[in-house]
């Protein structure tokens, strides 16, 4: 029992690292292997992990057992989700489960079924896409800045030398006018 609690606390600590300001931190998550790669390397362990996440989600709701997902539905979800969201990382599924547990995607009123999970993960996917798009835009801006920085430095040097030159001319004119 104590080991199980310790594992749960460690899992939550790890998950906190991948969530920033209530949103998945895609800059950290992107360095993790995708589900497709994990499935190639070790399909059984990857499916077991996703299964344990969905099973945990299923057990977290106070719903009559007859209105919860059964094992075959969870297995079917694992297979379908790992195919549909092959580009996800395991951390994505973990963050999705955490958010679903908190009711971020909707309430589970006396039932938890497959369409509800698909609806919720669709909402997570939209949020994830928005975060990815924002990060990609920032990366493009950063890359453009890095590429443009040397050109801008040259422009700045030209402007500075032109300013210095114009200042020198203005001083000479002022000096000449004062001497007259």
C-alpha positions as a Markdown table, in Angstrom:
| # | Residue | x | y | z |
|---|---|---|---|---|
| 1 | Unk | 0.0 | 0.0 | 0.0 |
| 2 | Unk | 2.8 | 2.4 | 1.0 |
| 3 | Unk | 4.7 | 1.7 | -2.3 |
| 4 | Unk | 1.5 | 2.4 | -4.3 |
| 5 | Unk | 1.1 | 5.8 | -2.6 |
| 6 | Unk | 4.8 | 6.6 | -3.1 |
| 7 | Unk | 4.5 | 5.7 | -6.8 |
| 8 | Unk | 1.4 | 7.9 | -7.1 |
| 9 | Unk | 3.1 | 10.8 | -5.5 |
| 10 | Unk | 6.2 | 10.4 | -7.7 |
| 11 | Unk | 3.9 | 10.2 | -10.7 |
| 12 | Unk | 2.1 | 13.4 | -9.8 |
| 13 | Unk | 5.5 | 15.2 | -9.2 |
| 14 | Unk | 6.7 | 14.0 | -12.6 |
| 15 | Unk | 3.4 | 15.2 | -14.2 |
| 16 | Unk | 3.7 | 18.6 | -12.5 |
| 17 | Unk | 6.9 | 19.1 | -14.4 |
| 18 | Unk | 5.1 | 18.8 | -17.8 |
| 19 | Unk | 2.2 | 21.2 | -16.9 |
| 20 | Unk | 2.9 | 25.0 | -16.8 |
| 21 | Unk | 0.2 | 27.5 | -16.0 |
| 22 | Unk | -2.6 | 24.9 | -16.4 |
| 23 | Unk | -1.5 | 24.0 | -19.9 |
| 24 | Unk | 0.8 | 21.2 | -21.2 |
| 25 | Unk | 4.4 | 22.4 | -21.6 |
| 26 | Unk | 4.9 | 21.1 | -25.1 |
| 27 | Unk | 8.5 | 22.4 | -25.1 |
| 28 | Unk | 9.4 | 19.7 | -22.4 |
| 29 | Unk | 7.0 | 17.1 | -23.7 |
| 30 | Unk | 8.3 | 17.2 | -27.3 |
| 31 | Unk | 11.6 | 15.7 | -26.1 |
| 32 | Unk | 9.9 | 12.5 | -25.0 |
| 33 | Unk | 9.3 | 9.6 | -27.4 |
| 34 | Unk | 6.0 | 9.5 | -29.3 |
| 35 | Unk | 3.5 | 6.6 | -28.7 |
| 36 | Unk | 4.3 | 5.3 | -32.2 |
| 37 | Unk | 7.9 | 4.8 | -31.3 |
| 38 | Unk | 7.1 | 3.3 | -27.9 |
| 39 | Unk | 4.7 | 0.9 | -29.6 |
| 40 | Unk | 7.4 | -0.2 | -32.0 |
| 41 | Unk | 9.9 | -0.7 | -29.2 |
| 42 | Unk | 7.6 | -2.3 | -26.6 |
| 43 | Unk | 3.9 | -2.4 | -27.6 |
| 44 | Unk | 2.8 | -4.4 | -24.5 |
| 45 | Unk | 4.3 | -2.1 | -21.9 |
| 46 | Unk | 3.1 | 1.0 | -23.7 |
| 47 | Unk | -0.5 | -0.4 | -23.9 |
| 48 | Unk | -0.3 | -1.4 | -20.2 |
| 49 | Unk | 0.7 | 2.1 | -19.2 |
| 50 | Unk | -2.1 | 3.7 | -21.2 |
| 51 | Unk | -4.5 | 1.1 | -19.8 |
| 52 | Unk | -3.4 | 1.9 | -16.2 |
| 53 | Unk | -4.0 | 5.6 | -16.9 |
| 54 | Unk | -7.5 | 5.0 | -18.3 |
| 55 | Unk | -8.3 | 2.5 | -15.6 |
| 56 | Unk | -7.3 | 5.1 | -13.0 |
| 57 | Unk | -9.6 | 7.6 | -14.7 |
| 58 | Unk | -12.4 | 5.1 | -14.7 |
| 59 | Unk | -11.9 | 4.3 | -11.0 |
| 60 | Unk | -11.7 | 7.9 | -9.9 |
| 61 | Unk | -15.4 | 8.6 | -10.6 |
| 62 | Unk | -18.0 | 7.7 | -8.0 |
| 63 | Unk | -20.3 | 6.0 | -10.5 |
| 64 | Unk | -22.2 | 2.8 | -10.2 |
| 65 | Unk | -20.0 | 0.0 | -11.7 |
| 66 | Unk | -22.6 | -0.8 | -14.3 |
| 67 | Unk | -22.2 | 2.7 | -15.7 |
| 68 | Unk | -18.4 | 2.6 | -15.8 |
| 69 | Unk | -16.1 | 1.4 | -18.5 |
| 70 | Unk | -15.5 | -2.4 | -18.3 |
| 71 | Unk | -12.1 | -4.0 | -19.0 |
| 72 | Unk | -12.9 | -4.8 | -22.7 |
| 73 | Unk | -13.9 | -1.1 | -23.3 |
| 74 | Unk | -10.7 | 0.1 | -21.8 |
| 75 | Unk | -8.6 | -2.3 | -23.8 |
| 76 | Unk | -10.5 | -1.2 | -27.0 |
| 77 | Unk | -9.9 | 2.5 | -26.1 |
| 78 | Unk | -6.2 | 1.9 | -25.5 |
| 79 | Unk | -5.9 | 0.3 | -29.0 |
| 80 | Unk | -7.9 | 3.0 | -30.7 |
| 81 | Unk | -6.4 | 5.9 | -28.9 |
| 82 | Unk | -2.8 | 4.7 | -29.5 |
| 83 | Unk | -3.6 | 4.5 | -33.2 |
| 84 | Unk | -5.5 | 7.8 | -33.5 |
| 85 | Unk | -3.1 | 9.7 | -31.3 |
| 86 | Unk | 0.2 | 8.0 | -32.3 |
| 87 | Unk | 1.9 | 11.4 | -32.3 |
| 88 | Unk | 1.1 | 11.9 | -28.6 |
| 89 | Unk | 3.6 | 11.2 | -25.8 |
| 90 | Unk | 2.8 | 9.2 | -22.7 |
| 91 | Unk | 2.8 | 12.4 | -20.8 |
| 92 | Unk | 0.0 | 13.7 | -23.0 |
| 93 | Unk | -2.2 | 10.8 | -21.9 |
| 94 | Unk | -1.2 | 11.4 | -18.3 |
| 95 | Unk | -2.1 | 15.1 | -18.5 |
| 96 | Unk | -5.3 | 14.3 | -20.2 |
| 97 | Unk | -6.3 | 11.9 | -17.4 |
| 98 | Unk | -5.4 | 14.5 | -14.8 |
| 99 | Unk | -7.5 | 17.1 | -16.4 |
| 100 | Unk | -10.4 | 14.7 | -17.0 |
| 101 | Unk | -10.4 | 13.8 | -13.3 |
| 102 | Unk | -10.7 | 17.4 | -12.3 |
| 103 | Unk | -13.7 | 17.9 | -14.6 |
| 104 | Unk | -12.0 | 20.3 | -17.0 |
| 105 | Unk | -13.7 | 18.6 | -20.0 |
| 106 | Unk | -17.0 | 18.0 | -18.4 |
| 107 | Unk | -18.7 | 16.1 | -15.6 |
| 108 | Unk | -19.4 | 12.4 | -15.5 |
| 109 | Unk | -23.0 | 12.4 | -14.3 |
| 110 | Unk | -23.8 | 8.9 | -13.3 |
| 111 | Unk | -21.9 | 7.4 | -16.2 |
| 112 | Unk | -18.5 | 7.1 | -17.9 |
| 113 | Unk | -18.5 | 5.6 | -21.3 |
| 114 | Unk | -16.4 | 5.4 | -24.5 |
| 115 | Unk | -18.1 | 8.4 | -26.3 |
| 116 | Unk | -17.5 | 10.6 | -23.3 |
| 117 | Unk | -13.8 | 9.7 | -23.3 |
| 118 | Unk | -13.5 | 10.5 | -27.0 |
| 119 | Unk | -15.3 | 13.8 | -26.4 |
| 120 | Unk | -12.9 | 14.7 | -23.6 |
| 121 | Unk | -9.8 | 13.7 | -25.4 |
| 122 | Unk | -11.0 | 15.8 | -28.4 |
| 123 | Unk | -11.1 | 18.8 | -26.1 |
| 124 | Unk | -7.6 | 18.0 | -24.8 |
| 125 | Unk | -6.4 | 17.7 | -28.4 |
| 126 | Unk | -7.8 | 21.1 | -29.3 |
| 127 | Unk | -6.0 | 22.6 | -26.2 |
| 128 | Unk | -2.8 | 20.8 | -27.1 |
| 129 | Unk | -2.9 | 21.9 | -30.7 |
| 130 | Unk | -3.4 | 25.5 | -29.6 |
| 131 | Unk | -0.4 | 25.3 | -27.3 |
| 132 | Unk | 1.7 | 23.6 | -30.0 |
| 133 | Unk | 0.7 | 26.3 | -32.5 |
| 134 | Unk | 1.6 | 29.0 | -30.1 |
| 135 | Unk | 5.0 | 27.4 | -29.4 |
| 136 | Unk | 5.7 | 26.9 | -33.1 |
| 137 | Unk | 4.9 | 30.5 | -33.8 |
| 138 | Unk | 7.3 | 31.5 | -31.0 |
| 139 | Unk | 10.0 | 29.2 | -32.4 |
| 140 | Unk | 9.5 | 30.6 | -35.9 |
| 141 | Unk | 9.8 | 34.2 | -34.6 |
| 142 | Unk | 12.9 | 33.2 | -32.6 |
| 143 | Unk | 14.5 | 31.4 | -35.6 |
| 144 | Unk | 13.7 | 34.4 | -37.8 |
| 145 | Unk | 15.3 | 36.7 | -35.2 |
| 146 | Unk | 18.4 | 34.5 | -35.1 |
| 147 | Unk | 18.7 | 34.6 | -38.9 |
| 148 | Unk | 17.9 | 38.3 | -39.1 |
| 149 | Unk | 20.1 | 39.4 | -36.2 |
| 150 | Unk | 23.3 | 39.7 | -38.3 |
| 151 | Unk | 21.5 | 41.7 | -41.0 |
| 152 | Unk | 19.9 | 43.9 | -38.4 |
| 153 | Unk | 23.3 | 44.5 | -36.7 |
| 154 | Unk | 24.7 | 45.7 | -40.0 |
| 155 | Unk | 21.7 | 48.0 | -40.5 |
| 156 | Unk | 22.1 | 49.3 | -36.9 |
| 157 | Unk | 25.8 | 49.9 | -37.6 |
| 158 | Unk | 25.0 | 51.9 | -40.8 |
| 159 | Unk | 22.4 | 53.9 | -38.9 |
| 160 | Unk | 24.8 | 54.6 | -36.1 |
| 161 | Unk | 27.6 | 55.6 | -38.5 |
| 162 | Unk | 25.2 | 57.8 | -40.5 |
| 163 | Unk | 24.0 | 59.4 | -37.2 |
| 164 | Unk | 27.6 | 60.0 | -36.1 |
| 165 | Unk | 28.4 | 61.5 | -39.6 |
| 166 | Unk | 25.4 | 63.7 | -39.6 |
| 167 | Unk | 26.1 | 64.8 | -36.0 |
| 168 | Unk | 29.7 | 65.7 | -37.0 |
| 169 | Unk | 28.5 | 67.7 | -40.0 |
| 170 | Unk | 25.9 | 69.5 | -37.8 |
| 171 | Unk | 28.7 | 70.4 | -35.2 |
| 172 | Unk | 31.0 | 71.7 | -37.9 |
| 173 | Unk | 28.1 | 73.9 | -39.3 |
| 174 | Unk | 27.3 | 75.2 | -35.9 |
| 175 | Unk | 31.0 | 75.9 | -35.2 |
| 176 | Unk | 31.4 | 77.7 | -38.5 |
| 177 | Unk | 28.2 | 79.7 | -37.8 |
| 178 | Unk | 29.5 | 80.7 | -34.4 |
| 179 | Unk | 32.9 | 81.7 | -35.7 |
| 180 | Unk | 31.3 | 84.0 | -38.3 |
